[in-house]
Amino acid sequence: MTIKKRLFCSNILMIVVPAVIVAFVGLLCMALLWITLQSGSGMHLEDGEDLRYIGRDMADQIEGFMTDTPDAWTSQMSSLESMTEDGTLRIVVMQNGGLAYAAGKEQPTDSQLVQAADSIDETDAFISVGDRSVYRIDNTLSGGNWSLYLFGTRQDHLDSGLKVILALAAIGLIFIVFLTILMTNRFLTRFVVRKIEGPLDLLSEGARRLGDGDLDYRIAYTGRDEFAPVCGAFNEMAARLKESVERTRRDEESRKELLAGISHDLRSPLTSIRAYVEGLLDGVAKTEEAKQRYLHTINTKAEDIDRLVSQLFLYSKLDLEGVPMEMRSFRLDEFVTGFVEEAVLDSRTHGLEITAEQLAPVTVSADPEQLRRVLSNILENSIKYKNKEMGHLRITLEESGRLVLADDGPGVPEDALPKLFDVFYRSDPARKNPAGGSGLGLAIASKAVQGMGGTIRAYNVPDGGLAIEITLPKEEHCDAEDPDHRG
């Protein structure tokens, strides 16, 4: 469940749960109050009309008793005596001027109420003093006159027991409401916080581990909530950070190798130039022929230095993307055929035979000038490191656009293949002869291919030799231009 859903459910339950519990407790209190009221016996008078109504009804019943059993009517009054048990009512019957029947507890003000009621010359009278009232009604039967005095205590308020019950119910209800809200809030807070604390702890631990230098640490989070993309972004950041650190380390190593390579490759021709110049200054070359030979050697070494500086400048421009690529669409098979025709004679004189076979018709988008430089550098690399009197370079092009240049030279160790395109890198002694070049050829080729949006890799041929595989952006439907067109 997502955190958003948990918060929504928490807010709903925070309202529903206390409301349900309070409603249940309220209904329970009402039920207890109703039971208490029902368990209480006796009459509760609210005003004088209640007393009049009860008195008239009671007079009718007494008159019926007297008519049915004139001599023993008092024995039937037990049905009315139950109304006087709680002390609220008192019944007094006077017959022919004397007391015939009395039930209920007499109050101090009853005699005053009787005198006040008798002073009223009517068949029924109602007198009230404070909360004590009396209702008198006169009747006449064949046996004589009789009068009913019904005393009652008005109860405008609830009794003390009921007040205690209500007070306790109110206190209990308030306590239940507070406790319900507290417990519900505590439970729902843990319900939400527990879902947040775990991922936060994982992120905190991950940040600490990365800070300690453990760049291989990854957060293993299987939840499907808002923290899932955060943890995924953290792992991606950690991977990129590791790649950045590794790239920085490799760049630092490359810079060191570059300085070492430049120093090495410049020292040899400079040493030769200085030696020949000193020879000329010291007069070692006495003949004109010897002087010309010295000067020719000095010129050759100076050209080597110039070529090395030019390659360094080109590599730096490619590395900084300072060389604009003039991308064109052309047939790669036709381009390779033309390149082989141009280079086959010169390569043969250097002991390398070039063959171009199985060239599938493929249209690519590339810079013809940069591609020609790439193929030339690979060709020069095969010439420099061939270990046979006549080496061979076989070029193939597949329909997928995969261009492969494979020689039959000594190859390179497997662990050296990833570094083959680094500047000034030479894989093993077999490729470290004095005429082995600057070590920039394949590095420049790699930068150029990457600048054209392609890929380049090296691998060893099973039968011996090194293969360079190039893949350029392929175009399916376009009109190819002449790759030799300079515009």
HELIX and SHEET records of a PDB file:
HELIX    1   1 ILE A    3  SER A   39  1                                  37    
HELIX    2   2 GLY A   48  ASP A   68  1                                  21    
HELIX    3   3 TRP A   73  MET A   77  5                                   5    
HELIX    4   4 SER A   78  GLU A   81  1                                   4    
HELIX    5   5 SER A   82  THR A   84  5                                   3    
HELIX    6   6 ASP A  110  ASP A  118  1                                   9    
HELIX    7   7 SER A  160  GLY A  211  1                                  52    
HELIX    8   8 PHE A  227  LEU A  281  1                                  55    
HELIX    9   9 GLU A  288  ASP A  319  1                                  32    
HELIX   10  10 LEU A  332  THR A  349  1                                  18    
HELIX   11  11 PRO A  368  LYS A  384  1                                  17    
HELIX   12  12 GLU A  414  LYS A  419  5                                   6    
HELIX   13  13 PRO A  429  ARG A  431  5                                   3    
HELIX   14  14 GLY A  441  GLY A  451  1                                  11    
SHEET    1   A 5 GLY A  98  ALA A 103  0                                        
SHEET    2   A 5 LEU A  89  GLN A  95 -1                                        
SHEET    3   A 5 GLY A 144  THR A 153 -1                                        
SHEET    4   A 5 ARG A 132  LEU A 141 -1                                        
SHEET    5   A 5 ASP A 124  VAL A 129 -1                                        
SHEET    1   B 2 ARG A 328  ARG A 331  0                                        
SHEET    2   B 2 THR A 363  ALA A 366 -1                                        
SHEET    1   C 5 LEU A 352  LEU A 359  0                                        
SHEET    2   C 5 GLY A 391  LEU A 397  1                                        
SHEET    3   C 5 ARG A 402  ASP A 407 -1                                        
SHEET    4   C 5 LEU A 466  THR A 471 -1                                        
SHEET    5   C 5 THR A 455  ASN A 460 -1                                        
END                                                                             
